[in-house]
Amino acid sequence: MKSNNEQNIEFIHLHQNDLPSELKFEKSVAIDTETMGLNHLRDRLCLVQLSNGNGEAHIVQFIPEHLGGKGFSSCPNLKKLLTNPSIHKIMHFARFDVGILQTSLQLRMSSIICTKIAAKLTRTFTDKHGLAALCRDLLNIELNKQQQTSDWGDPSLNKDQLVYAASDVLYLHQLWNKLENLLIRENRIELAQSCFDFLPIKAELDHLGYIEPDIFDHQG
């Protein structure tokens, strides 16, 4: 089994505030985020990681103005990518990432794919649907999750943090390829697509506080 620790840092490209204008993504892009916490209203977005599936990762770091950065004041290239309906955005647990991106950058995303939803729709023989479990089971890759609770707000990211952040997007294209085949095999691809299409709206409902009570719940 291959470990992501075997990677070096040369495949990681760190940018501040926005993607370079010359960087292009065509049909699809893998996306993940790192934040100061799990509350969209309280915790700020720190990193956006992206990969086109070629083994390289691009990381956009946002530094608040009071720490000498620009915050979210200008990232036109990233926003253009996130709102482009012709480019599929592959995420794992997209509900959170779409939510923090829409809230922080004030936009509406489109063309979402969520590998966690795909896994839950097809791998009903298990309750293990985390990214590490899927990489291990479907790709024979062991992810190192030691930096999962790292301080992503630190302006000076270390090598371990960068490798961890990159690992969350490097394998999403491969995972989606496996899971898409499972969805087709089990005749659930259209159901999955309907779930994916609803994610931007679900993220808005989460932002407005409609998590508890759940408006789809029978009670109340």
C-alpha positions in Angstrom: 0.0 0.0 0.0 1.4 3.4 -1.0 1.6 6.2 1.6 1.1 9.8 0.7 4.1 10.5 2.9 6.3 9.2 0.1 5.5 12.4 -1.9 7.9 15.3 -1.9 6.9 19.0 -1.8 7.8 19.8 -5.4 4.3 18.9 -6.7 2.7 21.6 -4.5 2.3 25.2 -5.7 1.4 27.8 -3.0 -0.3 31.0 -4.0 -1.7 33.9 -2.0 -5.1 35.3 -2.4 -5.8 34.0 -5.9 -4.8 31.5 -8.6 -2.4 32.8 -11.3 -4.3 33.9 -14.4 -2.2 31.5 -16.6 -3.4 28.4 -14.7 -6.2 26.7 -16.5 -8.6 23.9 -15.6 -10.6 22.4 -18.4 -13.2 19.7 -17.7 -12.8 19.1 -14.0 -11.0 20.2 -10.9 -10.6 18.6 -7.5 -11.2 21.1 -4.6 -10.9 21.0 -0.8 -10.7 23.7 1.9 -9.0 24.2 5.2 -10.6 26.5 7.8 -10.1 27.6 11.4 -13.1 25.4 12.4 -16.4 23.9 11.2 -18.7 26.9 11.8 -19.2 28.9 8.6 -20.3 32.0 10.5 -17.5 32.0 13.0 -14.5 30.3 11.4 -12.6 31.8 8.5 -11.5 30.1 5.3 -7.7 29.7 5.2 -6.9 27.5 2.2 -8.4 26.3 -1.0 -6.6 23.3 -2.5 -7.1 22.4 -6.2 -5.8 19.7 -8.5 -6.5 18.8 -12.1 -5.7 15.1 -11.4 -2.2 15.2 -12.9 -0.4 14.7 -9.5 0.1 18.4 -8.8 -1.7 20.5 -6.3 -2.3 24.3 -6.2 -3.0 25.9 -2.8 -4.5 29.3 -2.4 -3.8 30.8 1.0 -5.9 33.6 2.3 -4.3 35.9 4.9 -6.5 38.5 6.7 -5.7 42.2 6.2 -4.8 42.7 9.8 -2.0 40.1 9.4 -0.7 41.8 6.3 -2.7 40.0 3.6 -5.6 40.8 1.4 -8.2 38.4 2.7 -11.0 37.7 0.2 -10.9 41.2 -1.3 -9.6 40.1 -4.7 -9.6 36.6 -6.1 -11.2 36.9 -9.6 -9.5 33.9 -11.1 -10.6 31.5 -8.3 -14.2 32.9 -8.3 -14.4 32.5 -12.1 -13.4 28.9 -11.8 -15.8 28.1 -8.9 -18.8 29.6 -10.8 -18.0 28.1 -14.2 -20.7 25.6 -15.0 -18.6 23.9 -17.7 -16.0 22.7 -15.1 -17.0 20.0 -12.7 -15.8 20.5 -9.1 -15.0 17.2 -7.4 -15.1 17.4 -3.6 -15.3 15.0 -0.7 -18.1 16.1 1.7 -18.9 19.0 -0.7 -21.7 20.3 1.6 -19.1 21.8 3.9 -16.7 23.1 1.2 -19.4 24.6 -1.0 -20.8 26.2 2.1 -17.6 27.9 3.3 -16.7 28.9 -0.3 -20.1 30.4 -1.0 -20.2 32.2 2.4 -16.6 33.5 2.3 -16.4 34.5 -1.4 -20.0 35.6 -1.8 -20.9 33.4 -4.9 -23.0 30.5 -6.0 -21.2 27.4 -7.1 -22.3 25.0 -9.8 -21.4 21.6 -11.4 -20.6 19.9 -8.1 -19.6 16.3 -7.6 -19.3 14.8 -4.1 -17.4 11.6 -3.6 -18.8 11.1 -0.1 -22.4 11.2 -1.4 -21.4 8.8 -4.2 -19.8 6.4 -1.7 -22.9 6.5 0.6 -25.2 5.8 -2.4 -23.2 2.8 -3.5 -21.1 1.4 -0.7 -24.1 0.5 1.5 -22.2 -2.5 2.9 -20.1 -0.3 5.1 -20.4 2.9 7.2 -16.8 3.9 6.3 -17.1 6.8 3.8 -14.3 9.1 4.9 -11.7 10.1 2.4 -8.9 8.0 4.1 -11.1 4.9 4.0 -12.1 5.4 0.4 -8.5 5.9 -0.7 -7.4 2.8 1.2 -10.3 0.6 -0.1 -10.6 1.8 -3.7 -7.1 3.1 -4.5 -4.8 1.2 -2.1 -3.4 4.5 -0.9 -2.9 5.2 2.8 -3.4 8.9 3.7 -1.7 10.5 6.7 -4.3 12.5 8.6 -2.0 13.7 11.4 -2.4 17.4 10.4 -6.2 17.3 10.3 -6.5 19.5 13.4 -3.6 21.8 12.4 -3.7 25.6 12.7 -4.4 26.5 9.2 -4.5 30.2 10.0 -0.8 30.4 10.5 0.7 32.5 7.7 3.8 30.3 7.6 2.7 26.8 6.7 5.2 24.0 7.2 5.9 21.1 4.8 3.7 18.6 6.7 0.8 21.0 6.5 1.2 21.5 2.8 1.6 17.8 2.0 -1.6 17.0 4.1 -3.6 19.8 2.4 -2.5 18.6 -1.0 -3.3 15.0 -0.3 -7.0 15.9 0.1 -7.3 16.8 -3.6 -4.6 14.6 -5.4 -6.7 11.5 -5.5 -10.3 12.8 -6.0 -10.3 12.3 -9.7 -9.3 8.7 -9.3 -11.9 8.2 -6.6 -14.6 9.7 -8.7 -13.7 7.5 -11.6 -14.2 4.4 -9.4 -17.4 5.7 -7.7 -19.0 6.9 -11.0 -18.6 3.4 -12.3 -20.3 2.0 -9.1 -23.1 4.5 -9.5 -23.7 3.4 -13.1 -23.5 -0.2 -12.1 -26.1 0.2 -9.3 -28.3 2.4 -11.5 -28.0 5.4 -9.1 -26.1 7.9 -11.2 -29.2 10.0 -11.8 -30.0 10.0 -8.1 -26.5 11.1 -7.3 -26.6 13.9 -9.9 -29.8 15.2 -8.3 -28.1 15.2 -4.9 -25.1 17.0 -6.4 -27.3 19.7 -8.0 -29.0 20.4 -4.7 -25.7 21.0 -2.8 -25.4 24.8 -3.4 -28.9 25.3 -2.1 -28.3 23.0 0.9 -25.2 25.1 1.7 -27.4 28.2 1.7 -29.9 26.6 4.0 -27.1 25.6 6.4 -25.8 29.2 6.3 -29.2 30.5 7.2 -29.4 28.2 10.2 -31.8 25.5 8.8 -29.7 22.7 10.2 -31.8 22.4 13.3 -34.7 22.2 12.8 -34.3 20.4 9.5 -37.0 21.8 7.2 -37.2 18.3 5.6 -37.9 16.6 8.9 -41.4 15.5 9.8 -41.4 17.0 13.2 -42.5 20.5 13.9 
